[in-house]
Each structure stands twice: as C-alpha cells, then as structure tokens.
Amino acid sequence: MSATYKSIELVGTSAESYADATRTAIRRVSKSMRGLKWFEVNEMRGHIGDGDVDLFQVKLTAWFALED
C-alpha cells in the first residue's frame, strides 16, 4: 500500500511527564485532523518552579496521510 503524508509541528505541555505532554498534543490535534499516522519527538524541555520541575514540554512532528 502506497501513501503520501504531510507533516505538521506541534508543542504539547504537561505537569506530569514528557510522555503525557506528547499524548496531550496528539489527542488535541486528533480532534481537528483526520488520518494521523506517525509522530516524532524532536525536542524536550521543562520549566523549573520553586526548585523543582513543574512543567514538561515536547516539540513534535506528526504526519497524516493525504486523502485520494
């Protein structure tokens, strides 16, 4: 099966983990886009508050299949 994909860049955040930040981004974009198939985390960063990590952030690329 052949397919052509288009990519978009997303940023997800979470107070829990990098994995949760990734899921937050994917779940949100899934509400408005069809055909999402793949993702790749490109960057990870965090925010420090009161001497501890208080926010996780990921920058990711997601690909969706173009429809015929």
C-alpha positions as CSV (number, residue, x, y, z in Angstrom):
1,M,0.0,0.0,0.0
2,S,1.4,3.4,-1.0
3,A,0.7,6.6,0.7
4,T,1.7,10.3,0.7
5,Y,2.0,12.1,4.0
6,K,2.0,15.8,5.1
7,S,3.7,16.8,8.4
8,I,2.8,19.4,11.0
9,E,4.7,20.7,14.0
10,L,3.1,20.6,17.5
11,V,4.0,21.6,21.0
12,G,2.5,19.7,24.0
13,T,2.8,20.5,27.7
14,S,2.0,18.6,30.8
15,A,2.6,18.9,34.6
16,E,3.1,15.1,34.7
17,S,5.7,13.9,32.2
18,Y,7.1,14.1,28.7
19,A,5.0,11.2,27.7
20,D,1.9,12.9,28.9
21,A,2.9,16.1,27.0
22,T,3.2,14.0,23.9
23,R,-0.2,12.4,24.4
24,T,-1.8,15.9,25.1
25,A,-0.6,17.2,21.8
26,I,-1.7,14.1,19.8
27,R,-5.1,13.9,21.5
28,R,-5.7,17.6,20.8
29,V,-4.7,17.6,17.2
30,S,-6.8,14.4,16.6
31,K,-9.9,16.3,17.4
32,S,-9.4,18.5,14.3
33,M,-7.4,16.4,11.9
34,R,-8.0,13.1,10.2
35,G,-5.5,10.5,9.0
36,L,-2.8,11.0,11.7
37,K,-0.4,8.0,11.5
38,W,3.0,8.9,12.9
39,F,4.8,11.2,15.2
40,E,8.4,12.0,16.2
41,V,9.5,13.9,19.3
42,N,12.1,16.5,18.2
43,E,12.8,18.4,21.4
44,M,12.1,18.1,25.1
45,R,12.3,20.9,27.6
46,G,11.0,21.7,31.0
47,H,10.1,24.6,33.3
48,I,11.5,24.9,36.8
49,G,9.4,26.4,39.6
50,D,10.3,26.6,43.3
51,G,13.4,24.4,42.7
52,D,11.5,21.5,41.0
53,V,10.3,20.6,37.6
54,D,6.8,21.9,37.3
55,L,6.1,21.7,33.5
56,F,7.2,19.3,30.8
57,Q,7.1,20.4,27.1
58,V,7.7,18.5,23.9
59,K,8.0,19.7,20.3
60,L,7.0,17.1,17.9
61,T,6.3,16.4,14.2
62,A,3.1,14.5,13.3
63,W,2.3,13.1,9.9
64,F,-1.1,12.5,8.4
65,A,-2.0,10.6,5.2
66,L,-3.3,12.7,2.3
67,E,-6.7,11.5,1.1
68,D,-7.3,10.5,-2.5
